[in-house]
Amino acid sequence: MEAARFKNVSTDYVTRKLCIDSFDEIWAMLTTGAPPVKMLFQKVGSDGINKVRDALAEIVNEKYGKGTITLRNTATVGVGSVK
C-alpha cells in the first residue's frame, strides 16, 4: 500500500472459522458461488465434474473424517489514507 502512495498504512490479521456439516455443503458452496469453478465445469463436462467431486470428497474425508468440517481462514486487512 505504501508503494501505491497510501499514507498511515496499518495491517492486521483476521482469522475466522467456518463449521460445515458435510461435504455436500462444501460442494454446494463451491458450485453455486465460485465463478472460476463454473468456468472449469463448462470445460470438463459432466464426467469431469463427477471426477472433481469424487476426488475432492476423498481429500476432505481423509483430512476431516465424516463429522463436522471446520475450516479456518486468515485474511490480511490493510488500511491507509490517500491524504
ABEGO torsion letter per residue (X at the ends): XAAAGBBGBBBBBBBBBBBBABAAAAAAAAAAABAAAAAAAAAAEAAAAAAAAAAAAAAAAAAAEABBBBBBBBBBBBBBBAX
